[in-house]
């Protein structure tokens, strides 16, 4: 794995938006797993210049997924964001997470361009923006939810995700799934964050990004746009 570090993209008094490189664990795994841990790496590099004592990860990404994560800077902020993730609505501090996925192929089943995927208590809302490119909103947040749904329900596994059927490989610690947009609501203040692709990963995403890692305008527009409520007839079960 390339020697890389977690980087801070945005900071205010309540939280940080950070970029997680591929191969980093969101939380400690088994003791024999020597892959770096997001919060440990972040604190290691920022402790000399910042008060990091109360920093807490609020949500997780699989080690093979890149992109944005929110790190709370205080225990209260961590509690408020976690409350929203558990209870939704106007509880706590609002937190929306939105992903971009490239798949091996266009879906082999006929699907609407916007829909909901449901299975085993997991609910995922998707928008197909190109033949093999999807923007994903999590309604629930189960383990490997996006990866399972695109593979099993749309028969279109995420590019490089061999665990769920991709024919292509980039190593176990990198697939074409990126946490691309995080929106927060703290009090009345709503803030959206688009997380660009890092230079080391740009080749994977070159069909939908500029050379500096920014998403193309049509993709950015879809990332910031609130998804339309989908009629139940557009549900893939």
SULZIFEN-V422502 format. One record per residue. N is the residue number from 1. RES is the residue in one letter. PHI is phi in whole degrees, 0 to 359 (999 if undefined). PSI is psi in whole degrees, 0 to 359 (* if undefined). OMEGA is omega as a letter, one per 20 degrees, with the letter a starting at -180 (NA if undefined). Layout:
# SULZIFEN-V422502
n=[N N]
res=[RES RES]
phi=[PHI PHI]
psi=[PSI PSI]
omega=[OMEGA OMEGA]
This chain:
# SULZIFEN-V422502
n=[1 2 3 4 5 6 7 8 9 10 11 12 13 14 15 16 17 18 19 20 21 22 23 24 25 26 27 28 29 30 31 32 33 34 35 36 37 38 39 40 41 42 43 44 45 46 47 48 49 50 51 52 53 54 55 56 57 58 59 60 61 62 63 64 65 66 67 68 69 70 71 72 73 74 75 76 77 78 79 80 81 82 83 84 85 86 87 88 89 90 91 92 93 94 95 96 97 98 99 100 101 102 103 104 105 106 107 108 109 110 111 112 113 114 115 116 117 118 119 120 121 122 123 124 125 126 127 128 129 130 131 132 133 134 135 136 137 138 139 140 141 142 143 144 145 146 147 148 149 150 151 152 153 154 155 156 157 158 159 160 161 162 163 164 165 166 167 168 169 170 171 172 173 174 175 176 177 178 179 180 181 182 183 184 185 186 187 188 189 190 191 192 193 194 195 196 197 198 199 200 201 202 203 204 205 206 207 208 209 210 211 212 213 214 215 216 217 218 219 220 221 222 223 224 225 226 227 228 229 230 231 232 233 234 235 236 237]
res=[X X X X X X X X X X X X X X X X X X X X X X X X X X X X X X X X X X X X X X X X X X X X X X X X X X X X X X X X X X X X X X X X X X X X X X X X X X X X X X X X X X X X X X X X X X X X X X X X X X X X X X X X X X X X X X X X X X X X X X X X X X X X X X X X X X X X X X X X X X X X X X X X X X X X X X X X X X X X X X X X X X X X X X X X X X X X X X X X X X X X X X X X X X X X X X X X X X X X X X X X X X X X X X X X X X X X X X X X X X X X X X X X X X X X X X X X X X X X X]
phi=[999 300 289 226 225 291 240 266 260 202 212 224 287 259 204 243 254 242 256 265 287 295 89 263 274 285 209 302 258 291 299 276 276 265 294 294 253 307 293 299 294 297 295 304 271 247 302 297 238 221 277 256 302 259 298 221 286 262 219 234 235 302 299 273 259 257 111 284 228 259 243 285 266 225 297 295 297 299 297 291 291 297 298 293 297 279 252 69 60 262 284 64 268 296 214 247 238 226 239 245 231 255 248 304 202 293 305 273 246 284 225 289 292 230 193 237 253 225 190 50 80 259 229 230 257 233 228 272 260 213 309 239 230 232 254 239 246 275 270 251 224 273 299 60 302 297 297 293 293 295 284 276 263 259 55 219 298 296 305 77 271 295 301 243 105 292 273 261 225 225 97 290 252 201 229 273 230 228 285 257 211 232 239 242 225 243 66 262 269 253 227 256 231 267 257 288 279 286 306 294 253 298 301 293 251 298 286 231 226 274 293 264 90 282 289 300 307 293 289 301 299 288 295 273 278 293 295 289 299 261 295 301 291 264 266 256 256]
psi=[138 140 106 166 159 136 149 126 333 148 138 194 342 326 168 145 121 160 124 120 166 149 358 139 139 336 160 139 210 156 335 353 111 8 146 153 136 303 322 315 319 311 321 320 342 348 323 338 355 158 104 6 323 7 135 138 136 324 174 157 146 153 332 0 139 171 202 137 149 130 120 143 347 160 322 317 319 317 317 319 319 323 319 320 325 320 339 196 223 17 133 209 126 141 116 134 131 139 155 135 136 137 164 323 167 151 140 359 153 122 154 158 336 134 183 136 133 134 141 40 3 138 124 132 134 156 122 111 341 173 317 28 128 145 132 133 130 126 315 174 63 163 129 24 308 316 317 316 316 324 310 327 326 353 40 77 152 137 130 0 78 334 328 30 2 143 346 157 143 16 161 343 27 122 167 59 125 129 100 344 130 129 132 154 109 110 235 1 118 130 125 142 118 128 111 169 137 151 322 340 0 328 327 326 15 338 343 14 163 174 343 11 359 145 149 153 321 327 315 318 321 328 320 347 131 130 145 140 132 132 148 336 344 22 131 117 *]
omega=[r r a a r r r a a r r a a a r r a r r r r r r r r r a r r a a r a r a a a a r a a a r a a a a a a r a a a a a r a r a r r a a a r r a r r r r a r r r r r r a r r r r r a a r r a r r r a a r r a a r r r a r a r a r r r a r a r a r r a r r r r a a r a r r a r a a a a r a r r r r a a a r a a a r a a a a a r a a a r a r a a r a r r r a a r a a a r r a r a r a a r r r r r a r a r a r a r a a r r a a a a a a a a a a r r a r r r r r a a r r r r r a a r a r r a r a r r a r a NA]
